[in-house]
């Protein structure tokens, strides 16, 4: 899983989290599921992104779609 700290997300800011999986060697990363969108200040700022096992690769992206540029704090657990 990936743990993301959204503590710095302000009232008018939006963070979008997307998960992509590669399903074959050398293949493209494909979006899996709908993006998860967080708006404004979060009562519980630590968010978990659960990942499924994958031997070809996984990418988790965080996009700040409004507001200031943030240095996101992320922790990956195996």
Backbone bond lengths (Angstrom), bond angles and torsions (degrees), N, CA, C in turn:
res aa  C-N    CA-C-N  psi(-1)  N-CA   C-N-CA  omega(-1)  CA-C   N-CA-C  phi
1 X - - - 1.446 - - 1.516 109.52 -
2 X 1.311 115.35 160.10 1.453 122.57 175.24 1.520 106.84 -116.00
3 X 1.330 116.78 133.19 1.457 122.10 176.86 1.525 107.62 -108.78
4 X 1.332 116.42 125.49 1.459 122.22 -177.03 1.523 108.83 -116.92
5 X 1.339 116.17 132.50 1.461 121.96 179.46 1.525 109.40 -95.91
6 X 1.332 116.94 111.06 1.464 122.12 179.39 1.528 111.62 -101.07
7 X 1.338 117.26 25.55 1.462 122.16 -178.38 1.527 112.19 -56.89
8 X 1.324 117.83 -37.20 1.464 121.86 -175.31 1.529 113.48 -84.45
9 X 1.314 118.28 3.45 1.464 121.11 179.45 1.532 108.72 -72.68
10 X 1.332 116.43 117.89 1.469 121.67 -176.98 1.530 110.62 -89.02
11 X 1.316 116.00 174.35 1.467 122.85 -173.03 1.523 114.10 -54.53
12 X 1.319 118.58 -41.08 1.469 121.02 -175.20 1.525 112.74 -98.46
13 X 1.323 117.98 8.85 1.460 120.78 -175.79 1.524 111.88 -97.33
14 X 1.335 114.39 155.38 1.465 122.03 -179.49 1.526 108.59 -130.77
15 X 1.335 116.91 135.68 1.464 122.43 174.26 1.526 108.08 -121.58
16 X 1.332 116.04 131.20 1.462 121.97 179.28 1.524 108.63 -115.43
17 X 1.334 116.50 128.61 1.463 121.88 -179.43 1.520 108.49 -114.37
18 X 1.343 114.97 128.93 1.469 121.06 179.23 1.527 109.31 -124.79
19 X 1.330 115.73 143.49 1.460 121.92 177.44 1.523 108.68 -118.49
20 X 1.331 115.31 130.66 1.469 121.03 179.87 1.527 109.22 -126.38
21 X 1.328 115.10 144.47 1.464 122.14 -179.96 1.522 109.72 -125.09
22 X 1.336 115.11 144.36 1.468 121.64 171.79 1.520 105.90 -101.63
23 X 1.334 117.76 123.83 1.469 120.06 -173.47 1.526 114.01 -103.60
24 X 1.342 117.00 -1.52 1.466 119.22 173.59 1.521 108.80 -149.94
25 X 1.316 116.10 154.92 1.458 120.94 -178.80 1.525 110.45 -57.53
26 X 1.316 116.59 128.91 1.460 121.07 179.35 1.516 114.54 76.29
27 X 1.326 117.83 1.32 1.465 121.02 -178.41 1.523 112.72 -79.73
28 X 1.315 115.09 171.46 1.461 121.48 177.69 1.525 110.12 -77.89
29 X 1.333 115.54 154.98 1.460 120.53 171.51 1.522 108.30 -77.30
30 X 1.323 117.14 128.83 1.470 122.71 -177.61 1.527 109.79 -112.47
31 X 1.324 116.28 136.11 1.458 122.01 177.87 1.525 109.59 -62.84
32 X 1.337 116.60 131.75 1.464 121.39 178.70 1.522 108.16 -118.10
33 X 1.309 115.79 116.53 1.459 120.77 179.40 1.520 112.16 78.72
34 X 1.304 114.67 173.99 1.467 121.01 179.48 1.528 109.62 -78.56
35 X 1.330 117.44 148.21 1.468 119.58 174.72 1.529 110.02 -59.62
36 X 1.322 115.86 148.14 1.461 121.48 175.83 1.524 106.89 -100.10
37 X 1.330 116.41 125.54 1.461 121.26 -174.58 1.524 109.82 -115.08
38 X 1.336 115.47 130.56 1.461 122.08 176.42 1.516 108.26 -116.19
39 X 1.330 116.20 128.51 1.462 122.37 -179.23 1.517 109.97 -112.94
40 X 1.323 116.70 128.43 1.456 121.71 170.93 1.516 115.34 69.45
41 X 1.325 114.78 -168.58 1.460 122.72 -177.58 1.528 109.54 -62.20
42 X 1.331 115.73 134.94 1.460 121.35 -178.10 1.528 110.00 -103.72
43 X 1.333 117.42 128.20 1.467 121.90 177.70 1.529 110.32 -61.48
44 X 1.321 116.42 -38.14 1.468 122.47 175.31 1.524 107.02 -120.14
45 X 1.344 118.38 95.82 1.463 120.94 -170.24 1.532 116.04 -72.38
46 X 1.333 119.20 -18.73 1.463 120.01 178.72 1.525 109.27 -84.81
47 X 1.326 116.03 119.92 1.469 121.86 -178.62 1.526 109.37 -115.59
48 X 1.330 116.18 137.51 1.462 122.12 177.51 1.518 110.06 -99.60
49 X 1.323 115.79 135.73 1.458 122.24 171.54 1.527 105.59 -114.48
50 X 1.318 116.31 108.07 1.468 120.77 -179.51 1.525 109.29 -77.71
51 X 1.321 116.07 135.96 1.462 121.70 -178.30 1.519 110.21 -117.18
52 X 1.323 115.99 145.44 1.456 121.73 174.84 1.526 108.23 -92.80
53 X 1.339 117.93 147.59 1.460 119.73 177.63 1.530 110.77 -57.59
54 X 1.324 115.54 141.50 1.460 120.09 179.70 1.517 108.59 -155.81
55 X 1.304 117.85 126.05 1.463 120.82 -177.02 1.520 113.86 -85.99
56 X 1.334 118.44 -9.50 1.462 120.32 -175.52 1.526 114.14 -106.27
57 X 1.327 118.53 -10.96 1.455 120.28 175.22 1.514 114.36 131.84
58 X 1.319 114.07 146.79 1.463 123.02 178.84 1.522 107.46 -136.35
59 X 1.327 116.61 143.86 1.465 121.44 173.86 1.520 108.66 -132.87
60 X 1.322 115.84 131.12 1.463 121.84 173.88 1.519 106.11 -115.86
61 X 1.332 116.80 123.48 1.463 120.27 -179.58 1.524 110.17 -116.21
62 X 1.330 114.95 145.19 1.460 122.34 176.22 1.519 106.33 -120.39
63 X 1.314 115.58 124.97 1.459 120.60 179.98 1.524 108.77 -121.39
64 X 1.334 115.47 122.16 1.461 120.38 172.48 1.521 106.97 -84.82
65 X 1.321 117.44 105.68 1.465 120.02 -172.61 1.518 113.44 -86.89
66 X 1.325 117.76 -17.96 1.464 121.19 172.88 1.520 107.70 -144.44
67 X 1.322 116.86 161.93 1.459 120.83 177.39 1.512 112.57 91.74
68 X 1.323 116.05 -163.03 1.461 122.44 -175.62 1.525 110.66 -84.44
69 X 1.329 115.73 164.46 1.463 121.32 176.76 1.526 108.42 -73.77
70 X 1.320 116.31 131.96 1.464 121.90 -176.26 1.522 109.62 -120.43
71 X 1.332 116.11 140.14 1.457 121.81 171.99 1.529 106.47 -90.25
72 X 1.343 116.49 93.57 1.466 121.94 -174.67 1.515 110.64 -66.19
73 X 1.329 116.73 139.21 1.456 121.83 173.72 1.522 107.82 -97.74
74 X 1.337 115.36 124.36 1.464 121.25 -175.44 1.521 108.77 -132.77
75 X 1.335 116.54 141.90 1.458 122.34 176.83 1.523 108.02 -129.21
76 X 1.324 116.35 131.27 1.462 121.56 -179.62 1.520 109.37 -107.72
77 X 1.326 117.41 130.30 1.462 122.55 177.50 1.518 110.00 -118.62
78 X 1.320 115.82 139.16 1.462 121.25 177.68 1.505 109.03 -96.72
